[in-house]
């Protein structure tokens, strides 16, 4: 499904919230502030824009990556950093370039919010060298029937106002600074206008980018090829230990790593965010189910990698591993995560959490075919 279609579905949900608010207002409900439904719809609409921007960027970046050569590719795309871990996995046939690059994009952009127009422009600069808002303004002007011109600066100001109001609702309870104890005014019509605005702007962004993609590609210009340098393993291990030491659960993590090596596994450190993989040498493949990311404070279960290695290509085994991991107090990996790379906080290893993780790893190791 194209990202814009999911975006419209999410905006439809926001419109349903507004409709529910209108119905309750018509019924004269007074047991709670019906206007809070309109505020929820405002937040939902901006969240839908944020989610769509991420997915649209991933979708277009992967498509660009599959085009041969550097010609016509955005400057920031060509400068996007890729860890040697991914290069090695692709070269070894452990992951496709499309899947690996998509996963790396999600890691790189996971903590970015695309709600403010400046941040949205920054995000899309990965997939276009266009002056985004100027081009979007042109598209919107072309669609107007009254002949009036849409000015990029005014569009930016309008979107900034929408994002700021969302932040005020989410972080300040939408309190009115001029009326202590009261909230800012809001109504259904205002929210519906915001929803319509965001839908129109996203569609204009798609049109502008699609138009750019359809233009003739200029002749390639030779660029120097720089050698890729890998960080020494000892330096990566030291970085990992330094980052891990910031967590109260560092001793528990190190104990798990020690038990893993004594079991016959190995530990390897990835560049980029300095992750740690618990590797087990199988009969035909290397296997790993756990990646520790001390910088983000997360432990990820690599179902996506396991799904390409027998016997874990059987979804039943991945579901069993999910159940084993969910025995860790506070961890609840969803049912639909067995094809992805879900995570949980390192903090979950407090108390019995580390032993529960170890039990899951022991079970995982028992399923790996060994020579």
C-alpha positions as CSV (number, residue, x, y, z in Angstrom):
1,X,0.0,0.0,0.0
2,X,1.5,3.4,-0.9
3,X,2.2,5.5,2.2
4,X,-0.3,8.2,1.1
5,X,-3.1,5.7,1.2
6,X,-2.4,4.7,4.8
7,X,-2.1,8.4,5.6
8,X,-5.6,9.0,4.3
9,X,-6.9,6.1,6.4
10,X,-5.4,7.7,9.5
11,X,-6.9,11.0,8.7
12,X,-10.3,9.3,8.3
13,X,-9.9,8.1,11.9
14,X,-9.3,11.7,13.0
15,X,-12.4,12.8,11.1
16,X,-14.4,10.1,12.9
17,X,-13.3,11.5,16.2
18,X,-14.5,14.9,15.1
19,X,-17.8,13.4,14.0
20,X,-18.2,11.7,17.4
21,X,-17.6,15.0,19.1
22,X,-20.3,16.7,17.0
23,X,-22.8,14.0,17.9
24,X,-22.1,14.2,21.6
25,X,-22.3,18.0,21.5
26,X,-25.7,17.8,19.7
27,X,-26.9,15.4,22.5
28,X,-25.8,18.0,25.1
29,X,-23.3,15.8,26.9
30,X,-21.9,17.6,29.8
31,X,-20.2,14.9,31.9
32,X,-16.9,15.8,30.2
33,X,-15.5,18.4,27.9
34,X,-16.5,17.3,24.4
35,X,-13.9,19.8,23.0
36,X,-11.2,17.3,24.2
37,X,-12.3,15.0,21.4
38,X,-11.5,17.8,18.9
39,X,-8.1,18.2,20.6
40,X,-7.5,14.4,20.3
41,X,-8.4,14.6,16.6
42,X,-5.9,17.5,16.1
43,X,-3.2,15.4,17.7
44,X,-4.2,12.4,15.6
45,X,-4.0,14.3,12.4
46,X,-0.5,15.7,13.1
47,X,0.6,12.2,14.2
48,X,-0.7,10.8,10.9
49,X,1.4,13.4,9.0
50,X,4.5,12.5,11.0
51,X,4.0,8.8,10.3
52,X,3.3,9.3,6.7
53,X,6.4,11.5,6.2
54,X,8.6,8.7,7.7
55,X,7.0,6.0,5.5
56,X,7.1,8.2,2.3
57,X,10.8,8.9,2.9
58,X,11.7,5.3,3.4
59,X,9.7,4.2,0.3
60,X,11.4,6.8,-1.9
61,X,14.8,6.3,-0.5
62,X,14.7,2.5,-1.1
63,X,13.5,3.2,-4.7
64,X,16.4,5.6,-5.3
65,X,18.9,3.1,-3.8
66,X,17.8,0.6,-6.4
67,X,18.7,2.9,-9.3
68,X,22.2,2.3,-10.7
69,X,24.8,5.0,-10.5
70,X,24.9,8.4,-8.8
71,X,23.2,10.4,-11.5
72,X,20.2,12.4,-10.4
73,X,20.4,11.2,-6.8
74,X,20.0,13.8,-4.0
75,X,23.2,15.1,-2.3
76,X,22.1,14.0,1.2
77,X,21.2,10.6,-0.1
78,X,24.7,10.1,-1.5
79,X,26.1,11.2,1.8
80,X,23.9,8.9,3.9
81,X,26.0,6.7,6.2
82,X,25.7,2.9,6.1
83,X,27.4,0.7,8.7
84,X,29.8,-2.0,7.5
85,X,27.6,-4.5,9.3
86,X,24.9,-4.0,6.7
87,X,27.4,-4.2,3.8
88,X,28.7,-7.5,5.2
89,X,25.2,-8.9,5.6
90,X,24.3,-8.0,2.1
91,X,27.5,-9.4,0.7
92,X,27.0,-12.7,2.6
93,X,23.5,-13.0,1.3
94,X,22.0,-12.8,4.8
95,X,19.7,-9.9,3.9
96,X,18.6,-8.3,0.7
97,X,19.8,-4.8,-0.1
98,X,16.3,-3.5,-0.1
99,X,15.4,-4.9,3.3
100,X,18.7,-4.0,4.9
101,X,18.6,-0.4,3.7
102,X,15.0,0.0,4.7
103,X,15.8,-1.2,8.2
104,X,18.8,1.1,8.4
105,X,16.7,4.1,7.4
106,X,14.2,3.3,10.1
107,X,17.0,3.2,12.7
108,X,18.4,6.5,11.5
109,X,15.0,8.3,11.4
110,X,13.2,6.6,14.3
111,X,13.7,9.4,16.8
112,X,13.0,12.3,14.3
113,X,9.6,14.0,14.4
114,X,8.2,15.2,11.1
115,X,5.6,17.6,12.3
116,X,7.1,21.0,12.0
117,X,7.6,22.1,8.3
118,X,11.3,22.8,8.9
119,X,11.8,19.2,10.1
120,X,9.6,17.8,7.3
121,X,11.8,19.6,4.7
122,X,14.9,18.3,6.4
123,X,13.6,14.8,6.3
124,X,12.6,14.9,2.6
125,X,16.0,16.3,1.7
126,X,17.2,12.7,1.8
127,X,15.1,12.0,-1.3
128,X,15.0,15.3,-3.2
129,X,17.1,18.4,-3.8
130,X,14.0,20.4,-4.5
131,X,13.2,23.5,-2.5
132,X,10.3,21.5,-1.0
133,X,7.9,24.2,0.2
134,X,8.4,26.4,-2.8
135,X,7.6,23.4,-5.1
136,X,4.6,22.4,-2.9
137,X,3.3,26.0,-3.1
138,X,3.5,25.8,-6.9
139,X,1.5,22.6,-7.0
140,X,-1.1,24.0,-4.7
141,X,-1.4,27.2,-6.8
142,X,-1.9,25.1,-9.9
143,X,-4.8,23.4,-8.3
144,X,-6.6,26.6,-7.1
145,X,-9.6,27.6,-9.1
146,X,-9.6,31.2,-8.0
147,X,-6.3,32.1,-9.6
148,X,-4.7,33.1,-6.3
149,X,-1.1,32.2,-5.6
150,X,-0.1,30.1,-2.6
151,X,3.0,31.6,-1.0
152,X,5.5,29.2,0.4
153,X,6.3,31.4,3.5
154,X,2.6,31.6,4.4
155,X,2.2,27.9,4.0
156,X,5.1,27.3,6.3
157,X,3.7,29.6,8.9
158,X,0.3,27.9,8.7
159,X,1.9,24.4,9.1
160,X,4.0,25.7,12.0
161,X,0.9,27.0,13.7
162,X,-0.7,23.6,13.4
163,X,2.3,21.8,14.8
164,X,2.7,24.3,17.7
165,X,-1.0,23.8,18.6
166,X,-0.5,20.1,18.6
167,X,2.4,20.5,21.0
168,X,0.4,22.8,23.2
169,X,-2.4,20.2,23.4
170,X,0.0,17.3,24.1
171,X,2.5,19.0,26.5
172,X,0.6,21.9,28.1
173,X,-3.0,20.5,28.3
174,X,-3.9,23.3,25.8
175,X,-4.1,25.8,28.7
176,X,-4.9,29.4,27.9
177,X,-2.2,31.7,29.3
178,X,-4.6,34.6,29.4
179,X,-7.3,32.7,31.4
180,X,-5.9,30.7,34.3
181,X,-7.6,27.3,34.6
182,X,-9.2,27.5,31.2
183,X,-8.2,25.9,27.9
184,X,-7.7,27.4,24.5
185,X,-10.8,27.5,22.3
186,X,-11.4,24.8,19.7
187,X,-14.3,23.6,17.6
188,X,-15.1,20.9,15.1
189,X,-14.9,23.2,12.0
190,X,-11.3,24.3,12.9
191,X,-10.1,20.7,13.3
192,X,-11.7,19.6,10.1
193,X,-9.9,22.5,8.3
194,X,-6.6,21.3,9.8
195,X,-7.2,17.7,8.6
196,X,-8.1,18.9,5.1
197,X,-5.0,21.1,5.1
198,X,-2.6,18.3,6.0
199,X,-4.2,15.9,3.5
200,X,-3.9,18.5,0.7
201,X,-0.3,19.4,1.6
202,X,0.8,15.7,1.7
203,X,-0.8,15.1,-1.7
204,X,1.0,18.1,-3.1
205,X,4.4,16.8,-1.7
206,X,3.8,13.5,-3.5
207,X,2.9,15.3,-6.7
208,X,6.0,17.5,-6.5
209,X,8.3,14.5,-5.9
210,X,6.6,12.4,-8.6
211,X,7.0,15.3,-11.1
212,X,10.7,15.5,-10.2
213,X,11.2,11.8,-10.6
214,X,9.6,12.0,-14.1
215,X,12.1,14.6,-15.3
216,X,15.0,13.6,-17.6
217,X,18.0,12.5,-15.6
218,X,21.1,14.5,-16.3
219,X,24.3,12.8,-17.6
220,X,26.3,11.3,-14.8
221,X,29.3,13.2,-13.5
222,X,32.3,11.1,-12.4
223,X,32.8,11.2,-8.6
224,X,35.8,9.8,-6.7
225,X,35.2,6.5,-5.0
226,X,36.4,6.6,-1.4
227,X,37.5,3.5,0.4
228,X,35.2,2.2,3.1
229,X,36.9,1.9,6.5
230,X,35.9,-0.5,9.2
231,X,36.3,0.4,12.8
232,X,38.6,-2.1,14.7
233,X,36.7,-4.6,16.7
234,X,38.5,-3.7,19.9
235,X,37.5,0.0,19.5
236,X,33.9,-1.0,18.9
237,X,33.9,-3.2,22.0
238,X,35.3,-0.4,24.1
239,X,32.6,2.0,22.7
240,X,29.9,-0.5,23.5
241,X,31.2,-1.0,27.1
242,X,31.3,2.8,27.6
243,X,27.7,3.3,26.3
244,X,26.5,0.3,28.3
245,X,28.0,1.5,31.5
246,X,25.5,4.4,31.5
247,X,22.8,1.9,32.2
248,X,22.1,0.5,35.7
249,X,21.5,-2.9,34.1
250,X,25.0,-3.0,32.6
251,X,26.2,-5.9,34.9
252,X,23.2,-7.9,34.0
253,X,23.8,-7.5,30.3
254,X,27.5,-8.3,30.6
255,X,26.6,-11.5,32.6
256,X,24.3,-12.6,29.8
257,X,27.1,-12.0,27.2
258,X,29.5,-14.0,29.4
259,X,27.1,-16.9,29.7
260,X,26.5,-16.7,25.9
261,X,30.2,-17.1,25.1
262,X,30.5,-20.0,27.6
263,X,27.6,-21.7,25.8
264,X,29.7,-21.6,22.6
265,X,28.4,-18.4,21.1
266,X,30.3,-15.3,20.1
267,X,29.7,-11.6,20.4
268,X,30.2,-9.2,17.6
269,X,29.9,-5.4,17.6
270,X,28.3,-3.4,14.9
271,X,29.4,0.1,13.8
272,X,27.0,3.0,13.5
273,X,25.1,3.0,16.8
274,X,27.6,0.5,18.3
275,X,25.3,-2.5,18.7
276,X,26.2,-5.9,19.9
277,X,25.0,-9.2,18.3
278,X,25.0,-12.5,20.1
279,X,26.1,-14.9,17.3
280,X,25.8,-18.7,17.2
281,X,27.6,-20.6,14.4
282,X,25.1,-23.0,12.9
283,X,25.6,-25.8,10.4
284,X,25.0,-23.6,7.3
285,X,24.4,-20.1,8.7
286,X,25.3,-17.8,11.5
287,X,22.3,-17.2,13.7
288,X,21.5,-14.4,16.1
289,X,18.3,-13.5,17.8
290,X,19.3,-10.6,20.1
291,X,20.9,-7.2,19.3
292,X,21.8,-4.9,22.2
293,X,21.8,-1.2,21.5
294,X,23.1,0.7,24.5
295,X,22.9,4.1,22.8
296,X,19.1,3.9,22.4
297,X,18.8,1.8,25.5
298,X,17.0,-1.0,23.7
299,X,17.3,-4.8,23.1
300,X,16.0,-5.9,19.8
301,X,14.8,-9.4,18.9
302,X,15.9,-10.0,15.3
303,X,12.9,-12.0,13.9
304,X,13.5,-10.5,10.5
305,X,16.9,-12.2,10.3
306,X,15.7,-15.5,11.7
307,X,12.9,-15.7,9.2
308,X,15.4,-16.3,6.5
309,X,17.2,-19.1,8.3
310,X,15.8,-22.6,8.8
311,X,14.2,-23.8,11.1
312,X,13.2,-20.3,12.1
313,X,11.6,-19.7,8.7
314,X,8.8,-21.6,10.4
315,X,6.8,-18.9,12.0
316,X,5.7,-21.2,14.8
317,X,9.3,-21.2,16.2
318,X,9.5,-17.4,16.0
319,X,6.2,-17.2,17.9
320,X,7.6,-19.5,20.6
321,X,10.7,-17.3,20.9
322,X,8.4,-14.3,21.2
323,X,6.6,-16.1,24.1
324,X,9.9,-16.9,25.8
325,X,11.0,-13.2,25.6
326,X,7.6,-12.1,26.8
327,X,8.3,-13.9,30.0
328,X,10.6,-11.0,30.9
329,X,8.7,-8.8,33.3
330,X,7.3,-5.7,31.5
331,X,8.0,-7.0,28.0
332,X,5.1,-7.6,25.7
333,X,6.2,-8.1,22.1
334,X,3.0,-7.9,19.9
335,X,1.7,-10.9,18.0
336,X,2.6,-9.3,14.6
337,X,6.2,-8.6,15.5
338,X,7.6,-12.1,14.5
339,X,8.6,-10.8,11.0
340,X,10.2,-7.6,12.3
341,X,12.7,-6.4,14.8
342,X,10.8,-5.4,17.9
343,X,12.6,-4.0,20.9
344,X,12.2,-3.5,24.7
345,X,14.2,-1.4,27.2
346,X,17.4,-2.6,28.6
347,X,15.8,-1.7,32.0
348,X,13.7,-4.8,31.7
349,X,16.7,-6.8,32.7
350,X,16.4,-5.6,36.3
351,X,15.6,-8.3,38.9
352,X,14.6,-11.6,37.2
353,X,14.6,-10.0,33.7
354,X,18.2,-11.1,32.9
355,X,17.5,-14.7,33.8
356,X,14.4,-14.8,31.7
357,X,16.3,-13.4,28.7
358,X,18.9,-16.0,29.3
359,X,16.3,-18.8,29.4
360,X,15.0,-17.5,26.0
361,X,18.5,-17.5,24.6
362,X,19.1,-21.1,25.8
363,X,15.9,-22.2,24.1
364,X,16.9,-20.4,21.0
365,X,20.4,-22.0,20.9
366,X,18.8,-25.5,21.4
367,X,16.9,-24.9,18.1
368,X,19.9,-23.9,16.0
369,X,21.1,-26.8,13.8
370,X,24.8,-27.4,14.7
371,X,27.5,-29.5,13.1
